[in-house]
Every structure is written in C-alpha cells, then in structure tokens.
Amino acid sequence: MTKVQKVSHTNKTPKKGLMYQIKKNKLAYGLIAPALVAMLIIHVIPIVSGICMSFLKLNQFTLNQFLKAPFIGFDNYKEVLLDPNSTMRSGFLDAFRNTAIFSVSCSILVISIGLLLAILLNRKFRFQGLARTLLMTPWVVPSFVVGLLWGFMWQQDGVINRIIVDVLHIMPEKTYWLTGPKVLIAIMIPTIWRTVPFVMLMLLAGLQQIPVDYYEAAEIDGANAWQQFRNITLPLLRSVLSIQILNGIINYIYSFNIVAMMFGHGAGFPGKYGDLLMTNINRNSFQIWQFGAGAAATVIVMICVLSLVGVWYKIFQNDLVVND
C-alpha cells in the first residue's frame, strides 16, 4: 500500500510555467496587454520618477537640469521630517495632523450616513425612485464645482450663515468659517456631502443581495430590528464595507480639488487648521518651487498609505476570499 502511495506521489503532473500559460492563453494576454501598458505609463513610470526626484536637489535653480540635478541622498526627507528651519516641515506636520483628523472623521461619518440612507432606501415607499435619484445628485457634481460653490456658501454673508443665524437662530452672530479652527469643518461637510451618495449606492446594492428569508427567520425567532441589523445586515455587508473603507481612506488622504477651489480658486492657503497633505505638497512644489522636497513628502505619504492598506488587508483579508 505504501509503494502505491509513493508511486502516485512521485507521478504528480509538474506545474506548468508562466511561459506555458502565456502561450496557452495568447488571446487573453493579448487583450489585457494594452491595459497593462497603460498602467505602466500612467502609474509605474510617474512613481519611479517621483522617487528619483526625491533624491535630487531640484528647485527653481536646478530645474533646467532636471535629471542632472545634484544628488543629495536623503536630505529632502530630513528637511521634510526633521529640519526645524524648513517651511516644508512645519506645514507638512500641520497638514499631516489635519489630514488624519479629516480622513478618520469623514470615513466614520460617510459610512454611517451612507448605511443609514441605504437601509431607508431599501424599504418600499412612495416616490422611492425619485428619492434615490435626488440623493445621487451630489455625486454627479464635479469636485471642482463643489469646492467653488461651498466656498461661496461658507462666506460670512453666505447662505450657511444666513440659515444658521437669521432662520434657525442657532448662533447669535455670523461667523468666519474659512479661517481659524472651523476651517476643517468647512472642508469636511462638502466632502461628506459629495461622497455619501456613492457609498450609499454600493451599500444599497449589497443590501439587495441579502435574502429576505434571513430576516423572516429572525423575526420568527423573536429577533428585534437591532438584533437583525447586528447579526444579519452587518456581517453580510462586511465585504462591501471593507472596500468602501479602503476606497474612502485613500480618497480622503489624497483630497485636493475641493480644498483647492474653496481657497483662492486653486491657489489659496487654508491655513494651519485646514491645510491638507496634498494642498501642502502642491503649494510647496509648484508655488515655492521645492520639487525635491515635494517629491520626498509625496513618497512619505505613499509609504503611509501603503502601510494603512497593509493594516486594512490584515483586518479584512477573510472578506476578500472568493470561493470557487
């Protein structure tokens, strides 16, 4: 019996190599080749170029040399992280703090509001289609337009102050939303307003895939609405929620359009309370001409985002397994 087992073990079919798979599926690989080339041009080459720039002394004086600019090793990284006299460092740390608060707050609020709206829209009621269409409207508006419109609305004599002070009487006097500690709130609200519809749509699609039989069986067993939500809805939406959390965190960390348009139509400065990583890097790179330091700051942000993606994958890896 052992001899038979040994023979069967040694007679296993050898695993085919990559070249064999490519030859066998030439048509499939040929069809995806243009997409791979496009990904290489759009993503890989700029990333490698940015990393190379982060090791060069690249500013307004050496820009005409570009790749022949002086190699300075990790000096740009030291300037961003350690140099107390660098304007890049002080602004970068403020932007890092603001971006962390902004990303965590937006992630929690967008997922919570989107899930609530998805549950409400999953119920049958009159004008359900109209409600879904209207709630999707903010997502259709371009982010540049959102920043421009909300920038006007947050002015001292804008619509929001008039509603809060003159109509609702919540505050005694009109306040400045675009300066001081309130700036981050003024950035978060339009971001949430535009992002919620997409998350709501994805969660609504996930809710519609949950069999109604599960809820009917739970009701027969005496489970209340909260118990059904905790034991049925949330576990079965976990895979959708995980993707939305990852997508949201990446988008919030790299937020630029809304903030840039709210303050100076693309060239303004939100101040130390509202400056985000992307606006800070953009301003230092293209207005102060610190291209090397800006590239180093971008690489640091990329490493942080990759670390967050690794943590996310560790938490949600079981939800990403596809059973054949």
URGIHU-V802604 format. One record per residue. N is the residue number from 0. RES is the residue in one small letter. PSI is psi in radians with two decimals (* if undefined). Layout:
BEGIN
n-><N	N>
res-><RES	RES>
psi-><PSI	PSI>
END
This chain:
BEGIN
n-><0	1	2	3	4	5	6	7	8	9	10	11	12	13	14	15	16	17	18	19	20	21	22	23	24	25	26	27	28	29	30	31	32	33	34	35	36	37	38	39	40	41	42	43	44	45	46	47	48	49	50	51	52	53	54	55	56	57	58	59	60	61	62	63	64	65	66	67	68	69	70	71	72	73	74	75	76	77	78	79	80	81	82	83	84	85	86	87	88	89	90	91	92	93	94	95	96	97	98	99	100	101	102	103	104	105	106	107	108	109	110	111	112	113	114	115	116	117	118	119	120	121	122	123	124	125	126	127	128	129	130	131	132	133	134	135	136	137	138	139	140	141	142	143	144	145	146	147	148	149	150	151	152	153	154	155	156	157	158	159	160	161	162	163	164	165	166	167	168	169	170	171	172	173	174	175	176	177	178	179	180	181	182	183	184	185	186	187	188	189	190	191	192	193	194	195	196	197	198	199	200	201	202	203	204	205	206	207	208	209	210	211	212	213	214	215	216	217	218	219	220	221	222	223	224	225	226	227	228	229	230	231	232	233	234	235	236	237	238	239	240	241	242	243	244	245	246	247	248	249	250	251	252	253	254	255	256	257	258	259	260	261	262	263	264	265	266	267	268	269	270	271	272	273	274	275	276	277	278	279	280	281	282	283	284	285	286	287	288	289	290	291	292	293	294	295	296	297	298	299	300	301	302	303	304	305	306	307	308	309	310	311	312	313	314	315	316	317	318	319	320	321	322	323>
res-><m	t	k	v	q	k	v	s	h	t	n	k	t	p	k	k	g	l	m	y	q	i	k	k	n	k	l	a	y	g	l	i	a	p	a	l	v	a	m	l	i	i	h	v	i	p	i	v	s	g	i	c	m	s	f	l	k	l	n	q	f	t	l	n	q	f	l	k	a	p	f	i	g	f	d	n	y	k	e	v	l	l	d	p	n	s	t	m	r	s	g	f	l	d	a	f	r	n	t	a	i	f	s	v	s	c	s	i	l	v	i	s	i	g	l	l	l	a	i	l	l	n	r	k	f	r	f	q	g	l	a	r	t	l	l	m	t	p	w	v	v	p	s	f	v	v	g	l	l	w	g	f	m	w	q	q	d	g	v	i	n	r	i	i	v	d	v	l	h	i	m	p	e	k	t	y	w	l	t	g	p	k	v	l	i	a	i	m	i	p	t	i	w	r	t	v	p	f	v	m	l	m	l	l	a	g	l	q	q	i	p	v	d	y	y	e	a	a	e	i	d	g	a	n	a	w	q	q	f	r	n	i	t	l	p	l	l	r	s	v	l	s	i	q	i	l	n	g	i	i	n	y	i	y	s	f	n	i	v	a	m	m	f	g	h	g	a	g	f	p	g	k	y	g	d	l	l	m	t	n	i	n	r	n	s	f	q	i	w	q	f	g	a	g	a	a	a	t	v	i	v	m	i	c	v	l	s	l	v	g	v	w	y	k	i	f	q	n	d	l	v	v	n	d>
psi-><-0.67	-0.60	-0.72	-0.74	-0.72	-0.72	-0.79	-0.56	-0.68	-0.31	0.39	2.53	2.21	2.51	2.30	2.54	3.09	-0.72	-0.63	-0.75	-0.67	-0.76	-0.66	-0.60	0.86	-0.73	-0.79	-0.80	-0.58	-0.63	-0.59	-0.14	-0.77	-0.67	-0.69	-0.71	-0.73	-0.74	-0.67	-0.79	-0.75	-0.62	-0.99	-0.85	-0.81	-0.65	-0.82	-0.71	-0.73	-0.72	-0.72	-0.72	-0.53	-0.25	0.12	2.66	1.49	1.88	-2.88	-0.35	-0.51	0.10	-0.63	-0.31	-0.54	-1.82	-0.28	0.13	2.68	2.38	2.18	0.25	-2.25	0.33	-0.65	-0.69	-0.67	-0.66	-0.75	-0.69	-0.52	-0.43	1.95	-0.35	-0.03	2.25	-0.49	-0.70	-0.88	-0.78	-0.61	-0.72	-0.71	-0.77	-0.65	-0.79	-0.84	-0.71	-0.66	-0.83	-0.79	-0.80	-0.80	-0.79	-0.82	-0.70	-0.84	-0.82	-0.73	-0.78	-0.74	-0.87	-0.74	-0.70	-0.73	-0.81	-0.66	-0.72	-0.71	-0.74	-0.28	-0.19	2.73	2.18	2.93	2.50	0.59	-0.77	-0.71	-0.72	-0.74	-0.72	-0.79	-0.67	-0.35	-0.19	-0.80	-0.55	-0.45	-0.49	2.24	2.57	-0.58	-0.73	-0.69	-0.82	-0.71	-0.81	-0.81	-0.49	-0.73	-0.68	-0.51	-0.05	2.80	-0.63	0.37	-3.12	-0.72	-0.80	-0.65	-0.70	-0.81	-0.74	-0.90	-0.59	-0.96	-0.33	0.65	-0.66	2.57	-0.51	2.82	2.39	2.89	1.93	-0.38	0.21	2.65	-2.92	-0.34	-0.11	-0.71	-0.61	-0.74	-0.45	-0.67	-0.75	-0.88	-0.54	-0.79	-0.75	-0.68	-0.49	-0.53	-0.77	-0.73	-0.79	-0.72	-0.75	-0.77	-0.74	-0.58	-0.72	-0.68	-0.70	-0.64	-0.22	-0.15	2.15	2.41	-0.42	-0.56	-0.76	-0.65	-0.73	-0.66	-0.69	-0.69	-0.64	-0.05	0.27	2.36	-3.11	-0.73	-0.70	-0.65	-0.71	-0.76	-0.65	-0.26	-1.01	-0.95	-0.83	-0.67	-0.25	0.02	-0.71	-0.72	-0.76	-0.69	-0.73	-0.73	-0.62	-0.81	-0.83	-0.71	-0.83	-0.79	-0.78	-0.69	-0.69	-0.64	0.36	2.36	-0.86	-0.89	-0.79	-0.76	-0.67	-0.44	-0.48	1.68	0.35	0.80	-0.19	0.19	3.11	2.02	-0.14	2.97	-0.34	-0.27	-0.06	2.26	2.96	-0.78	-0.68	-0.64	-0.83	-0.72	-0.76	-0.77	-0.53	-0.77	-0.19	-0.62	-0.11	0.58	1.27	-0.67	-0.83	-0.65	-0.69	-0.68	-0.75	-0.66	-0.72	-0.70	-0.77	-0.72	-0.73	-0.72	-0.75	-0.73	-0.63	-0.74	-0.69	-0.68	-0.74	-0.76	-0.79	-0.66	-0.66	-0.73	0.26	-0.58	-0.41	-0.15	-0.01	2.19	2.07	2.29	*>
END
